[in-house]
Amino acid sequence: MAEFDDFLKLDIRVGEIVKAEIFEKAKKPAYKLWVDFGSDIGIKKSSAQITECYNTEDLTGKQVLGVVNFPPRQVADFMSEALVLGVYSEQGVVLIQPERPVKKGDKLG
């Protein structure tokens, strides 16, 4: 069972998707995302299997939550540097977003 201290190890921040494109080399349908987590963290790349609910045009400008302190992970020819969070639903993965616009880099508390 996870302990509360385990949760505190995760650095979950608000970011804004500034670029999204189809990830053609991914094994499963996915997008390449560039997410701006604010001036302290900057832009991090993420591979996201969210193609069932979103198209690339809908993603740009969207605020999302992401884990920014996992080690980078190679996905095909792309280095994923953050884990964008979503909920597995019947229609596909739905991104987790703040209830209202907030500052990029704000931390989940």
One Martini backbone bead per residue (centre of mass of N, CA, C, O) as a GRO file, in nm:
protein
  109
    1MET     BB    1   0.098   0.035   0.020
    2ALA     BB    2   0.063   0.357   0.003
    3GLU     BB    3   0.204   0.648   0.110
    4PHE     BB    4   0.197   0.980   0.162
    5ASP     BB    5   0.503   1.020   0.100
    6ASP     BB    6   0.482   0.916  -0.190
    7PHE     BB    7   0.308   1.148  -0.299
    8LEU     BB    8   0.514   1.382  -0.222
    9LYS     BB    9   0.727   1.299  -0.451
   10LEU     BB   10   0.536   1.428  -0.640
   11ASP     BB   11   0.551   1.659  -0.922
   12ILE     BB   12   0.259   1.842  -0.970
   13ARG     BB   13   0.167   2.030  -1.261
   14VAL     BB   14   0.088   2.306  -1.443
   15GLY     BB   15   0.014   2.306  -1.794
   16GLU     BB   16   0.073   2.412  -2.140
   17ILE     BB   17  -0.013   2.342  -2.449
   18VAL     BB   18   0.199   2.435  -2.740
   19LYS     BB   19   0.226   2.137  -2.873
   20ALA     BB   20   0.093   1.910  -3.136
   21GLU     BB   21   0.156   1.570  -3.255
   22ILE     BB   22   0.186   1.307  -3.438
   23PHE     BB   23   0.294   0.970  -3.342
   24GLU     BB   24   0.408   0.762  -3.579
   25LYS     BB   25   0.621   0.561  -3.403
   26ALA     BB   26   0.416   0.453  -3.234
   27LYS     BB   27   0.260   0.165  -3.137
   28LYS     BB   28   0.044   0.351  -3.027
   29PRO     BB   29  -0.170   0.582  -3.037
   30ALA     BB   30  -0.024   0.919  -3.050
   31TYR     BB   31   0.123   1.204  -2.895
   32LYS     BB   32   0.310   1.492  -2.920
   33LEU     BB   33   0.413   1.695  -2.644
   34TRP     BB   34   0.426   2.044  -2.548
   35VAL     BB   35   0.490   2.163  -2.212
   36ASP     BB   36   0.422   2.450  -2.017
   37PHE     BB   37   0.556   2.493  -1.668
   38GLY     BB   38   0.708   2.744  -1.669
   39SER     BB   39   0.992   2.920  -1.572
   40ASP     BB   40   1.118   2.696  -1.375
   41ILE     BB   41   1.079   2.445  -1.592
   42GLY     BB   42   0.932   2.461  -1.862
   43ILE     BB   43   0.963   2.267  -2.142
   44LYS     BB   44   0.796   1.955  -2.192
   45LYS     BB   45   0.790   1.632  -2.300
   46SER     BB   46   0.513   1.417  -2.434
   47SER     BB   47   0.360   1.105  -2.436
   48ALA     BB   48   0.014   1.053  -2.566
   49GLN     BB   49  -0.280   0.838  -2.526
   50ILE     BB   50  -0.536   1.064  -2.670
   51THR     BB   51  -0.686   1.007  -2.961
   52GLU     BB   52  -0.995   0.947  -2.889
   53CYS     BB   53  -1.055   1.263  -2.761
   54TYR     BB   54  -0.828   1.401  -2.949
   55ASN     BB   55  -0.688   1.666  -3.126
   56THR     BB   56  -0.435   1.873  -3.199
   57GLU     BB   57  -0.606   2.139  -3.210
   58ASP     BB   58  -0.736   2.106  -2.915
   59LEU     BB   59  -0.464   2.117  -2.735
   60THR     BB   60  -0.387   2.390  -2.784
   61GLY     BB   61  -0.397   2.571  -2.468
   62LYS     BB   62  -0.421   2.345  -2.273
   63GLN     BB   63  -0.471   2.255  -1.952
   64VAL     BB   64  -0.254   2.053  -1.737
   65LEU     BB   65  -0.148   1.766  -1.570
   66GLY     BB   66   0.194   1.694  -1.439
   67VAL     BB   67   0.473   1.497  -1.414
   68VAL     BB   68   0.817   1.640  -1.357
   69ASN     BB   69   1.000   1.397  -1.175
   70PHE     BB   70   1.059   1.205  -1.388
   71PRO     BB   71   1.231   1.022  -1.576
   72PRO     BB   72   1.325   0.994  -1.870
   73ARG     BB   73   1.159   0.848  -2.172
   74GLN     BB   74   1.185   0.626  -2.422
   75VAL     BB   75   0.984   0.675  -2.729
   76ALA     BB   76   1.126   0.566  -2.956
   77ASP     BB   77   1.231   0.887  -3.097
   78PHE     BB   78   1.127   0.991  -2.802
   79MET     BB   79   1.157   1.216  -2.525
   80SER     BB   80   1.001   1.170  -2.224
   81GLU     BB   81   0.961   1.421  -1.944
   82ALA     BB   82   0.646   1.378  -1.895
   83LEU     BB   83   0.331   1.314  -1.716
   84VAL     BB   84   0.029   1.312  -1.837
   85LEU     BB   85  -0.287   1.337  -1.697
   86GLY     BB   86  -0.545   1.075  -1.677
   87VAL     BB   87  -0.856   0.918  -1.759
   88TYR     BB   88  -0.998   0.610  -1.774
   89SER     BB   89  -1.240   0.561  -2.020
   90GLU     BB   90  -1.471   0.457  -2.243
   91GLN     BB   91  -1.365   0.683  -2.465
   92GLY     BB   92  -1.096   0.730  -2.306
   93VAL     BB   93  -0.856   0.952  -2.250
   94VAL     BB   94  -0.886   1.201  -1.993
   95LEU     BB   95  -0.792   1.494  -1.906
   96ILE     BB   96  -0.643   1.671  -1.649
   97GLN     BB   97  -0.792   1.970  -1.512
   98PRO     BB   98  -0.845   2.262  -1.421
   99GLU     BB   99  -1.136   2.431  -1.329
  100ARG     BB  100  -0.942   2.678  -1.375
  101PRO     BB  101  -0.741   2.912  -1.454
  102VAL     BB  102  -0.383   2.897  -1.415
  103LYS     BB  103  -0.068   2.898  -1.335
  104LYS     BB  104   0.210   2.810  -1.457
  105GLY     BB  105   0.341   2.567  -1.220
  106ASP     BB  106   0.140   2.491  -1.045
  107LYS     BB  107   0.081   2.306  -0.751
  108LEU     BB  108  -0.016   2.024  -0.627
  109GLY     BB  109  -0.190   2.004  -0.285
   0.00000   0.00000   0.00000
